[in-house]
Amino acid sequence: MESQNYNYAIVRSFVTWSVIWGLVAVLVGVIVSFQMIDPDLNFPPYLTFGRLRPIHTNAGIYGWGVGVIFATFFYIVQRLCKVPLWSDKLAKFQLWFFNATIIASAVTLLMGYTTSKEYHEMEWPIDVMIIILWVAFAINIIMTIFKRKDEQMYISLWYMMAAIIGVAILFVTNSAAVPVSLFKSYSAYAGTNDANVHWWFGHNAVAMALTAPPLAMFYYFLPKSTGVPIYSHRLSIVAFWSLIFMYLWTGAHHLLWTPVPDWIQTLAMGFSIMLIAPSWGSVFNGYLSMNGQWHQMRENYLVKYLILGITFYGLQTLQGPMQAIRTFSAFIHYTDWVPAHIHMGTMGWVSMIAFASIYFLVPRIYGREVYSIPLANLQFWLILIGQLIWSISLWVAGVLQAGMWNAMNPDGSLTYTFMETMVEMYPYWWARAFGGLVYLLGLIIFIYNLYMTATKDNTTTAQIATAEGRA
Amino acid sequence: MWEKKPVLLLVLATAAILVGTIITMVLPFAWVNTEADRIEGVIPYTALQQEGRDIYIRDGCNNCHSQTVRPLVSDVLRYGEYSKSGEFVYDRPFLWGSKRTGPDLARLGGKYPDAWHYKHMESPRSMVPKTNMPSYGWLSENPLDPQMIQRKMETLGFPYTTAEIKALEDKNEMDAIVAYMQKLGSDIPWRESAKTEIVGDLVNPYTDVDHGTMEPWEELYQQNCAACHGAHMEGEIGPELVGEDYDDEILFEIIYTGIEDNGMPSFSSLGTDKVWKLVNFIRYYRQDENH
């Protein structure tokens, strides 16, 4: 069996490390959610909300998100190309360099070495490390694709290649800075230009790191889990090209009503609404692939994760464009509504797909059945409920605060001072922290399940490995 | 056909990504931060202000505070004149933020006297009882590094004098961040033009109100005035209010429009009704020895 040559060791390692960084991200998230409720939980200078929040977001994006991308892409690319990884050594280097980069990021952010640019806070030496990391990854994936045995490239490979290119262009452009010292630099762009470049990066990092790769996973793991192919190949082609074309126009919807030129804002608003089409192209393709298979939602926990994941993607890509409309943005921007939106995407869409992918991989990379399916089901409900508590409480909070910010007296003065609106947030912040704890519990169960699968060596299942003979 | 040719796919994907990129990200450089954007009076940060800005960045203040006032009624009433592109030409990086857990700071400069900021940074809850802002009093224990700051000014190409750098030796991080707070949004003389003008005669609507009715208005005083004038009007950052005697109309004007030169902010955003209540409460309080 050719699968013997596949490098599964590297997949195992990346699964392990991505999950560890995912735990860090969620843990820090829970900590900062309590810091928002009680300022006495800030311990300066290092353990303050201002320094920990970037560690939460970057551990989530780069540690958990990108870690899962590395794990799943290394698996998928070998299976779809029907050849082993181009270079095992390069992959090994990438693994250790990845961990070194994440640790260096966390330490420097704690020290206060930050550029302040959201989701790109790390200072220039770490930017260099991330670029090296991405180049190593890109070379390995693309070279493996070059020597593939199947001429036809499956949908997942398109998304992978687009993501590799997209992240490279975005990250390098937004990194441009003039160093003052090893840990301090000033952006190469100033003021309004800097804002526009940054949110072009910020929004499309979501596209190229947290949309295209999970879609690559979804398009691979859904048919693998259900045993039936994707509903429409043509639809996936249309959705792919329109998605990667349209996304790049939309960054300025983060900057509506700011000094960024109006026409850029208008283009961003228009393209954001158009983006519903390619996003929902993939959602429909997923749903229609379930034709005659809906009973699997009951029987197959992987399908449950994947379909809920793509459902949150669908909701996310409806809510996002709504927020990108000027009038709605005027009302809701800067409130807690926005983090609620982001967390539906990260906790619901991206992480649901990531959990499903890892549950699919684990039996194949360890050669054993998943330790406990009931635990996997319990985890499903915990992360679903945790995320819903999180997002719904802050949507309500956001609408409440926006309403209070805009409330006016008959004489044209403001009804509420800022502080009167802020104190109303406390109950919702408590609810959010509770939602985070429920989610954390789900994640701990996930890790326990993985740990038991990896270490408990009974129930070896040779049939799993061999049944995967088809691509 | 592209589905079988990875190089072609990579090229096409790059092209697809670059179209929107060039139009909405590269092209704007042609007219943002150009001569057309320039605003008279917008000047670079001083060494102390720039260091304050870097401390603001280091401690992630931008995670809770935005720095752009939108041209929307509620934003302009609450924070002041809406932000213009030309005001940010010296900002590397931009600090517009994306979340207002705390209020927007784009027009903070000159709103309060320095003493307000020192006290607020040291102990936010002593001024705003229910705020979730952590204390930053520890900043005053950290001295500045004049040589490093000089290097920063050189990198940024901002003008500075050696005397200015020398003076930093006696300053700490708290001085720097307060200097930065006071610079925010104050390069353009917006306060002068945004001043609310009172037209017509001022008539106190509450002259006949008894003390029982005024009692609940203390809440307004505690929320808006106590931080500077003390919980019992004994004064601290602002003057004591007991003993001073003004006409109702003058007191109204002071609260409503503020006194720019001595750090009294305008409270016109509260609306005339609440300001009248404050006027009457302060007067009543002054006359009542039992407090």
Interface residues (C-beta under 8 A of the other chain):
Chain A: Q35 M36 I37 D38 P39 D40 N42 P44 P45 T48 F49 G50 R51 R53 P54 G112 Y113 T114 T115 S116 K117 E118 I142 I145 F146 E151 Q152 M153 L157 W158 M161 A162 I165 G166 I169 T173 V178 V180 S181 K184 Y186 S187 Y189 A190 G191 T192 N193 D194 A195 N196 V197 H198 W200 W241 I244 F245 M246 Y247 L248 W249 T250 G251 A252 H254 L255 W257 T258 P259 V260 P261 I264 L267 A268 F271 A330 H333 Y334 T335 D336 V338 P339 W405 N406 M408 N409 D411 G412 S413 L414 T415 T417 F418 M419 E420 M422 V423 Y426
Chain B: E3 K4 P6 L9 L10 A13 T14 A16 I17 L18 V19 G20 T21 I23 T24 M25 P28 F29 W31 V32 N33 D37 D54 I57 R58 D59 G60 C61 N62 N63 C64 S66 T68 R70 P71 L72 V73 S74 L77 R78 S83 K84 S85 E87 F88 V89 Y90 D91 R92 P93 F94 L95 W96 G97 S98 K99 R100 T101 G102 P103 D104 P124 R125 V128 K130 T131 N132 M133 P134 S135 Y136 W138 M148 R151 K152 T155 L156 Q223 N224 S268 S269 L270 G271 T272 D273 K274
